[in-house]
Amino acid sequence: MPARPKADIDFANLAFAYQPTDVNVRYTWRDGKWDRGVETDSQTLPLHIAATCVHYGQAVFEGLKVYEAKDGRVLCFRINENAERMAHSAGTLMMEAPPVALFREAVFRVARANQRFIPPHGSGASLYVRPLLIGTGARVGVRPADEYLFLVLVTPVGPYFKQGFTPTKLVVEEEFDRAAPLGVGNAKAAGNYAAGMRATMRAREAGFGEVFYLDAREHKYVDELGAANFFGITADKHYVTPQSVSVLRSITNKSLRTLAPDLGFQVEERAVPAEELESFVEAGACGTAAVITPIESITIRGKQIVYLKDGKPGPHCTALYERLTAIQLGDAEDKYGWTEEIET
Ligand SMILES: Cc1ncc(COP(=O)(O)O)c(C=O)c1O
């Protein structure tokens, strides 16, 4: 396949940050139906001053990545999972969700229209896709909007951490909770991220990479990070990950749970008491942005549990990371059929 012309960007040195591309796509739900959508180069939104997204937080989003394979094919990873999770999030916030077919069409359309921003294979970068659904109808009383905007933007991103697959230090947060047990923690609701900012900023100021939350009801079990799921690895190769109603169902974690047995791990998805953190030989945070971030240490109730003494990723996290990224990039056999080619 002939190489496509690329945007004049230093793809190998991209940060995980927003950078403008050629177009975003926008679909409107009005009078009970979705329109055919438009492509626009505008980076702003005309928004009613009483829109429900602004006043009452009717806003959910998704995050997935598009990669260029070695042979030039453009691949996306488990897109239907993201479409279904957006529908779940939308339902949780009483919003109108784009059907799976529309979600797919929107992502393919925006990726195609921004082809020159898809980072070249081997650059370590990818095209981050951010579908966003917001209530745009005007309401002063608290109730669902009668109009929604489904927007998909893309931006080329480098690894979440500049050096790539780099360990991070976590701190367990007990003064703030991320999500209530019967709340909206398992939806990708924009408000969950605003709610977590106090804790994250405080952790960063104290020299930690991210916050690790316990279950809100008892502060007894581990839940997840601000924007990633958690897993621990035991000495006898068990991949242990929390089962909790308030955790976002990570597609990366789901994929790792499928791949782990292929690599000789036994998978346990269950409540994980905080005391068990000391028993893990390795631990990781997983999510689309970083795939796996090995956890260097977790500080809990004044005590630091150290997993990586030399600051280098451990062999288990490395094996899982390499297997998953090889599939995402089209470098390894995709026996589960997770990647899909976007015809360009
Ligand atoms: C709160 C939270 N948990 C977990 C994840 C990881 O989910 P995924 O692997 O689907 O990106 C994310 C990121 O999307 C997140 O924001």
The ligand as an SDF file (V2000), in Angstrom:
LIG
                    3D

 16 16  0  0  0  0  0  0  0  0999 V2000
  -12.5210    5.8680   35.4020 C   0  0  0  0  0  0  0  0  0  0  0  0
  -11.8970    5.0460   34.3360 C   0  0  0  0  0  0  0  0  0  0  0  0
  -11.6390    3.7560   34.5910 N   0  0  0  0  0  0  0  0  0  0  0  0
  -11.0880    2.9520   33.6580 C   0  0  0  0  0  0  0  0  0  0  0  0
  -10.7490    3.4240   32.4070 C   0  0  0  0  0  0  0  0  0  0  0  0
  -10.1520    2.5150   31.3850 C   0  0  0  0  0  0  0  0  0  0  0  0
  -11.1280    2.1240   30.4610 O   0  0  0  0  0  0  0  0  0  0  0  0
  -10.7030    1.6800   29.0020 P   0  0  0  0  0  0  0  0  0  0  0  0
   -9.7630    0.5370   29.1670 O   0  0  0  0  0  0  0  0  0  0  0  0
  -11.9820    1.2520   28.3600 O   0  0  0  0  0  0  0  0  0  0  0  0
  -10.0730    2.8450   28.3630 O   0  0  0  0  0  0  0  0  0  0  0  0
  -10.9730    4.7740   32.0990 C   0  0  0  0  0  0  0  0  0  0  0  0
  -10.6390    5.3110   30.7700 C   0  0  0  0  0  0  0  0  0  0  0  0
  -11.3970    5.2110   29.8800 O   0  0  0  0  0  0  0  0  0  0  0  0
  -11.5670    5.5940   33.0720 C   0  0  0  0  0  0  0  0  0  0  0  0
  -11.7900    6.8790   32.8080 O   0  0  0  0  0  0  0  0  0  0  0  0
  1  2  1  0
  2  3  1  0
  2 15  2  0
  3  4  2  0
  4  5  1  0
  5  6  1  0
  5 12  2  0
  6  7  1  0
  7  8  1  0
  8  9  2  0
  8 10  1  0
  8 11  1  0
 12 13  1  0
 12 15  1  0
 13 14  2  0
 15 16  1  0
M  END
$$$$
